[in-house]
Amino acid sequence: MGEYIGTVEQINIRDTVIKTFQGQEVIIPNRSVIQNPMINYTILGDRRIDLTFRASFKEDLSYIKKLTLQALKPIEQIIRKEEIAVAYTEFGHSFITFEVRFWIKFQHERDFINTRSLAIMEIKKTFDQHNISVPFTVWLNAADVPRP
């Protein structure tokens, strides 16, 4: 519900109580529940994970895609392996952004968190093994930040 993700604990006349995955109790007025979209992950059973990475301009993008798919194939929690997608999305100042999308069987929030973490670790390990550099931007001071 909005910025809150958790388990609905109670639905009362005036409010709905959600327990977040961090253990916090959030009381949301039912007016907000009725007037705003809500995503119910418990019904779906499958959930997509979207990861965003950057590739240096000097890298072979076809090779990066191949390595990314190779890194994800052994992860048992990923379902529908043939649907794993790697898509280049935009040019940055010194990099090209790409997204990796894959599906997992979702029963608990920890399934999502653990599989996302494992995928990131496996992709990084594979990139390191093949000397693929992942660029990042460091701003030394406010004057270095590009203006729109």
Backbone torsions as a table, in degrees:
resi	resn	phi	psi	omega
1	MET	NA	107.5	-178.4
2	GLY	62.1	-123.9	-179.7
3	GLU	-88.9	-0.7	-176.4
4	TYR	-101.8	133.9	176.2
5	ILE	-127.1	131.7	-179.6
6	GLY	176.2	-160.0	-178.6
7	THR	-109.2	132.6	176.8
8	VAL	-70.8	122.1	-179.6
9	GLU	-95.7	-39.4	-178.4
10	GLN	-148.1	146.9	169.3
11	ILE	-121.4	112.7	-177.5
12	ASN	-106.3	177.5	-179.5
13	ILE	-61.4	-41.3	-174.9
14	ARG	-105.9	-17.9	-175.5
15	ASP	-151.1	166.7	175.3
16	THR	-121.9	133.1	-178.0
17	VAL	-103.1	124.8	178.8
18	ILE	-115.5	136.1	172.6
19	LYS	-101.3	115.7	-178.1
20	THR	-72.6	166.6	179.3
21	PHE	-70.6	-12.6	174.9
22	GLN	-88.9	-0.1	177.3
23	GLY	90.6	6.7	179.4
24	GLN	-85.7	146.5	175.4
25	GLU	-98.4	123.7	-179.0
26	VAL	-116.3	127.5	178.6
27	ILE	-104.0	117.1	-176.5
28	ILE	-112.2	125.3	176.9
29	PRO	-59.3	137.8	-178.0
30	ASN	-60.6	-25.5	175.4
31	ARG	-57.2	-42.3	177.9
32	SER	-67.5	-37.7	179.8
33	VAL	-63.8	-41.0	-178.0
34	ILE	-73.7	-36.7	-172.3
35	GLN	-90.2	-8.7	-175.5
36	ASN	-123.0	151.7	177.4
37	PRO	-66.1	148.4	177.4
38	MET	-134.6	136.6	177.3
39	ILE	-102.3	126.4	178.4
40	ASN	-106.3	102.7	-178.0
41	TYR	-77.8	-19.3	-175.3
42	THR	-71.2	-26.7	-178.9
43	ILE	-78.8	-33.6	-170.6
44	LEU	-65.3	-46.6	-177.7
45	GLY	83.8	-37.1	176.1
46	ASP	-116.8	146.4	179.1
47	ARG	-141.0	139.1	-179.8
48	ARG	-92.1	139.3	173.7
49	ILE	-107.4	130.4	177.4
50	ASP	-115.1	124.0	177.5
51	LEU	-118.1	143.5	178.4
52	THR	-116.7	132.7	179.5
53	PHE	-131.5	171.1	174.4
54	ARG	-125.2	142.8	176.1
55	ALA	-120.9	139.9	177.4
56	SER	-67.4	149.7	176.9
57	PHE	-57.9	-28.6	-175.6
58	LYS	-76.9	-12.5	-175.6
59	GLU	-81.9	153.2	175.0
60	ASP	-81.9	110.9	-174.2
61	LEU	-65.1	-34.3	177.0
62	SER	-64.5	-39.4	179.0
63	TYR	-67.2	-40.5	178.2
64	ILE	-62.4	-42.6	178.7
65	LYS	-61.5	-45.2	179.5
66	LYS	-60.6	-45.4	-179.9
67	LEU	-65.4	-39.0	179.6
68	THR	-62.9	-46.9	178.1
69	LEU	-62.4	-40.2	178.4
70	GLN	-61.8	-40.5	-178.7
71	ALA	-66.8	-33.0	-175.1
72	LEU	-87.4	-25.9	-175.4
73	LYS	-52.7	-43.0	-176.7
74	PRO	-75.0	-9.0	-176.4
75	ILE	-74.0	112.5	-173.5
76	GLU	-63.9	-31.9	-175.3
77	GLN	-70.0	-17.7	179.9
78	ILE	-80.3	126.8	178.0
79	ILE	-104.7	167.9	179.3
80	ARG	49.9	55.7	-174.8
81	LYS	-55.4	-31.0	-179.5
82	GLU	-68.7	-14.4	-179.5
83	GLU	-97.1	3.3	177.0
84	ILE	-61.0	128.5	-175.8
85	ALA	-118.6	136.4	172.0
86	VAL	-123.6	119.0	-176.3
87	ALA	-133.5	130.5	175.5
88	TYR	-81.7	132.5	-168.5
89	THR	-117.0	-29.1	-178.7
90	GLU	-167.4	160.5	174.1
91	PHE	-93.1	135.1	172.7
92	GLY	-106.7	-168.0	-179.3
93	HIS	-66.5	-39.0	-178.5
94	SER	-139.0	23.2	-174.4
95	PHE	-157.9	168.5	172.0
96	ILE	-119.2	129.5	-179.2
97	THR	-86.4	139.1	173.2
98	PHE	-138.0	154.2	-179.7
99	GLU	-116.6	144.9	176.4
100	VAL	-118.7	128.8	-178.4
101	ARG	-128.5	133.7	177.1
102	PHE	-153.6	162.5	-175.8
103	TRP	-107.6	144.5	174.8
104	ILE	-129.2	159.1	171.0
105	LYS	-79.0	121.5	-172.9
106	PHE	-108.8	116.8	174.2
107	GLN	-121.2	-33.8	-178.7
108	HIS	-140.0	156.4	178.6
109	GLU	-57.6	-32.5	-179.9
110	ARG	-64.7	-28.2	175.8
111	ASP	-60.0	-44.8	179.9
112	PHE	-66.1	-50.9	-176.5
113	ILE	-62.8	-47.2	-176.8
114	ASN	-67.7	-40.9	-179.4
115	THR	-70.4	-40.0	176.9
116	ARG	-60.6	-45.1	179.3
117	SER	-62.9	-44.9	179.6
118	LEU	-62.0	-41.8	179.7
119	ALA	-62.9	-44.3	178.6
120	ILE	-60.9	-44.8	-179.8
121	MET	-63.0	-42.6	-178.3
122	GLU	-68.0	-39.8	177.8
123	ILE	-65.0	-45.1	179.2
124	LYS	-62.1	-43.7	179.3
125	LYS	-60.2	-44.6	179.5
126	THR	-63.9	-43.6	177.4
127	PHE	-61.6	-43.8	178.8
128	ASP	-60.5	-42.2	-179.4
129	GLN	-63.8	-26.7	-177.6
130	HIS	-109.5	16.9	177.3
131	ASN	53.4	41.4	175.6
132	ILE	-89.9	122.7	-179.6
133	SER	-89.7	136.9	177.8
134	VAL	-108.1	111.2	-175.2
135	PRO	-74.2	155.6	172.6
136	PHE	-144.5	161.2	-177.9
137	THR	-109.9	131.9	176.7
138	VAL	-118.3	123.5	177.2
139	TRP	-98.5	120.1	-178.5
140	LEU	-77.5	-36.2	175.5
141	ASN	-157.1	172.1	-175.0
142	ALA	-59.3	-28.7	-179.4
143	ALA	-67.6	-22.9	-179.1
144	ASP	-81.1	-15.1	-176.8
145	VAL	-74.3	124.4	-179.4
146	PRO	-66.2	144.8	179.1
147	ARG	-101.8	142.4	179.2
148	PRO	-67.2	NA	NA
